[in-house]
């Protein structure tokens, strides 16, 4: 009985962690945030809006799709656009970061490539699986250096 109780408590905690993130409707956000989101949609459909704090900055993460591709962006509570992650193709990545991505992926398989824009900086993120099937992500600067930032 004690084991069953422990399993049920663990399951409840896990489900709270997995599903505890609150979603927001666009109309419920501050006016400045709504304005930025509307201008960044560019015809995309909102899939989810969540609120998170990253590096001490409270922000809204807006997950969208357009023509079957993901385009997510972060907006701070004052309406400033912080970051855009846009699904792209490996072929559209410039040669230097593309070569670094392919070297990192090695004999694995590319799952998705995203162009990440933060202010004036453009980075490229690759999601891939290793030959053994383990999923990884790696982020590269335009000069091909890998970064954690």
N, C-alpha and C positions, 0 to 999 in steps of 0.2 A: 504494500500500500504506500509506504514511504517513497519507493522508487517511482510509482505512478504519479504521486503528488509532485515530486521533483521534475518529472518529465513535463507535466502540465504547466508548472510554473515557468520552466525554461521555454516552452512553446509560446506562452503568453508574452514573455519578455521579448523573444525574437520577433513575434508578429507586431508588437508595439514599435520596435526599432525599425522594422521593414516598412510598416504602413503608417507610422506615426507622423510623417512629414505632412504638413497641411498644404493643401492646394488653395489657390486664391483665384477669384474671378477678376477679370480686368476691371470691372466697375467698382470693385472694393479697394482698389489701390489708390494712392495719392495721385492727384491730378497731373503732377509733373511726370510721374512714372507712367501713367496712362498715355500721356502725349508722346513720350519717347518710344514706348512699345508700339503705338499705332504707326509712328513714322518708320520704325524698323521692320514691321511685318512684311512689307513689300509683296503683298498677296498671299503670304503664308497663312496656314491654319495653326492657331494656338492649340497645342496638345496638353500643356500643363504650365502653371506658374507656381513656383515655390519660393519661399523666403529662407535665406541662409545667411550665416555670418562667416566670412572668409577673411583671414588675416585682420580681424577686427572690424571689417567693413560689412554692414548689413546691406544685403542686396536681394533683388528678385531675379531668379533664374527663369527665363522664358523659353520653353521648349516648343519648337514649331516644325512643321514640315511644308515643303513646297515641291510639287512635282516628284513626290516620293523620296526627297532628300531632306536630311535633318539640317536645321539651322537654329542654333540655340544662342541666346545672348543674355548678358547680365546687366542689370540697371540698378544703380544705387537708389537709396530712398529719396534723393533729391532729383532724380530723373536723368542722371549722367550715365551714358552708355559706357560700360567698363570693358566688356569683352564680347566678341562674336566668334562662334565656332560654326563653321559652315562645311558640310560634307562636300568633298570634291573627289576627283580621280587622281590616281598616282601619276598619270601622264600629264596632269596640269601643274604638278609641283616642279619648281625650277630644278635644274640639273644637280646642283650641289646638295641641297637637302634631300633630294630624291635618292642620290647615291648613298648618302648616310643612312636613310631609311632602309634601303635594300640590304645594306651591309648588316644592319641591326636585325632585320627580319631573317636574314640568311636563308636557311632551307625551310623556314616556316611559311605561313600563308597570310597575306594582307587581308584583313577583314574590312577595314574602313580607313579613309584618310580624311583629315579635316584641316582646313585653313583657319588658323586662330589669329584674330586681330585684336591687339590691345593697344589702343592709342595709335601711335605711328609704327609700332612693331608688328611684324607678321611672322608667325611661327607655323610649323606644320606638325600635326600629331598623327601618328600611325597606330592603329589598333591591329594586333596580329596574334596569330596562334603559332606556337612552336610546333615542331614536327611531332612532339609528344602530346599536342593538343591543349597545352596550357596557354591561357589568354594573357596578353601583355599590352601595355601602351607605352609609347616613347614620344617625346616632344623634341623638336629640332628647330634651331634658329635658322635664319636664311643662309648663314654661312656654313651650315651643316653640322654645327656642334650640338650635341645633345644637352638638354637642360631639364631641370626638375621644376623650374619656375613657370 
